[in-house]
Amino acid sequence: MARPVYVVFEGIDGAGTTTHARLLAEKLRLLGYCVELVEEPSKDVVGGVIRHMLRHGPFHQDVLALLFAADRLLLQRSLEERLQGRSCIVVSDRSWISSLAYQTCELFPYAVDADWVYIVNKYAWRPDILVYIDVEPLIAFRRLASRGRVRELPETLAALRALRESYRHVIQRVSRVVPVVLWVEGSRNGVEKPIDKLSREIAVRVLAAIKYSEHRGALDSDE
């Protein structure tokens, strides 16, 4: 069965992955693409367990890594059944790359080895395009503080700083297996990039990657 084009958004909490995944999906639909917008954790049963643990604990990274892997596979199977091999783009707010950044972060209890994360996610889709939104931790922290909702456990300034550093190592590592990695600046020197400007930049770069992939596919089919 043909696999959809898989575009994932990554970044620390408060980076804007949810907003920009949604905006990209909207732009792609306007251009006539079939698009499925998903998020991790999902809104299904396993995803609900994960959300509860993130808000109330226990914040054990080994358990969370396994739950995320299970939730991810269930979501993937659901997409495969729904799409039935149709050509489509799946835009995802987070992926197994989040597990590499979060569940291996030694600031959190029971952090796991990166190789183990790879093993439990062996059957998860590898992204075709990875969009990493780099936002300074203090800006992300202020965004999270302004939301006025129940805070999740990674949402402290110390955690955000540690996670940003973790992502730097993870992005370098996964660039060996992800065909297209787009690093975009969500802020610089304490100044946030406007949402509309950042959204346009992401859309232009993702579309260029998709067009290139389509062109390469057409060339390969002619050989």
N, C-alpha and C positions, 0 to 999 in steps of 0.2 A: 504494500500500500504506500502511495506517495506521501511523503511527510510535508506538512506546510512549512512555509518560510517562518522561522522563529526569531522574533525580535524581542530582546529582553532589556528592561531598564534596571539599573542597579545604582546604589548610593546609600549613604548612611541615613538613618531616620531623619526626616525633615529635609532631605535633599530635593524632594519634589518628584519622585519617581511616579507616584500615583497620578498626579496632575499631568505630567508630560506623556505618560503612556496613553492616557485618555485623549489628550489633544492630538497626538500622532495618529491614533486610531480614527479619530474624526476626520483628519485631513486625508488619510488614505481612502476612507470610504467616499469622500467627496470626489476623489480622483477615479472612482470606479472599482477599487479593489475590494475583494471579499476579505473582511477583517473580523477576527475574533479577539476580543479584549478580555484578558483574564488577570487574576491576581493571586499572589501567594502570601500568607496562607489563603486557601479557598474559603468559600462560605458553606462548604459541606461539613459533615460530622467531624472528620479529623481536623479540618481547619478550625472548627469551633473549639476543639480541645487545645489546639496550639494557642489560639487567641487568649483563652482562659489562663493558660500557663504563663504567657508573656505578661499578663496583667497582675496575676496573683501568685505565681510560682507553683511548684518549685522550679527554679531557673537552671535546670540541669541540661547542659549543652548536649550530652550524649543522647538523652531521651528526646530532646527537641530535634536533633539531627535525624533520628529515625522517624519521628512523626512527620517532619517536613518531607522526607523522602517518600513516605507512604502517601501523603496528601498530594504530592507532585505527580506520582504515578497514576493515582485515581483521576486527577484532573486531565492528565495526558490521555488516558484511555477514553474518558468522556469526550474529549475533543476528536479523537480518532473516529469514534462511533458517530458523532454528529456530522463531521465533515465528509465521511465516506469517500476519502481520496480526492475530494475537490481541491482545486488550486486555491489556496487561501493564505493569508498572512496572520499569524498569531502574534499579537502584541501582549507581552506579559510584564506586569509589575512585579519584578523579582523572579528568581530562578534558583537552581542549586548553587549558583555562584554566591548567593547570599549566605548559604550554609557554610561555604568555604571562608567567608569573611567573619561571620558571627560565631558559628559554633567552634571555630578554632581560636577565637580571641581569648588569650590567657587571663584577661581581666574577669571573665565570667567563670563560675564553678563548673567543674567537670568538662572543661574544654577538650576537644578531641583532635586527633591528628588529621591533617589535610588528606593524606592518602586514604584514611578510613572514610572520609566524606565522599571521595571519588568512588570507593567500592560500593557504598550503600546507594549511590546515585548512578550506578553503572548503566541502567536502562532509561534514565531520564534523557530527554532530548538535549543535544548540544546546541547552543544558540548559533544562528547564522549571523546575526548582528547583535552586538552587545553595546548598549548605550550606557556609559557610566557618567553620572552627573556629580561632579566634584563641588561640594559646598563646604565652606569653612564651618567647623563645629559650633562656634558661637552663634553664627547666623541660624544654623539648623536648630540649635537649642532654643533660641528665641521664638522661632516658628512653632516648635512643639509646645512651648509654654503658653503661647497665645491661643491654642486650640480649645482650652477649657474642657478637656475630657479626661477620662481615667488614663493616667500615664502608664506606658509599658516600661518594663524594667531596663531596657537598654537606653532609655532616654535621659541620661544624665550627661553633663558636660564631659566628665572624665571618660565615660563609655564612648561618647561620640568621637572624642579625640583618638581613643584606642582603635575604634572601628575604622576611622579614616586611614590610619596607618596600616591596619590589616588589609583594607581594600587595595592600597598601593601595591602590596606584595601579591595579592590575589590576581589583580589585573595583569601584572607581569607574567604570572604563571599561566593563566588561562589563555593568554594571547597566542600560545602555542597550539591550542586546539579550537579556538574560535576564529573563523575566517576574517571577520570584520569587527574591530574594537574601536568604538568612537568615544573618546574622552572629551567631555564638554565641561566648560567652567560655568557653574551656576552662580559663583560669586568670585570677587577678586578684591583683595585689600579691604575687606570689610564691607564691600558694596555688592548688593544683590543684582544680578542681571535681570532685567524685566522679563516677566513670563512670556510675553508675546515675542520678544526678540529671541529668547532661548528656544522657544517652540519652533520658530521659523528655522533657526540654525539646525536643530535636530532633524526637522522634516527634510530639509535640503540634503543633508548628509545621508540620512537613511534612504531617501529615494534614489540618490546616486548609487548607493550600494546595491539596492534592489535592481535597478536598471542594469548595472554591471553584471549582477548574477544572472539576470534573464538573458543578457547578451551572451554570456559564457555558455549558458545552457543551450542556446540556439546554435552556437558554433559547435558544441560537442555533439549535438544531434545530427549535424550535417556531415560529421566525419565518418 
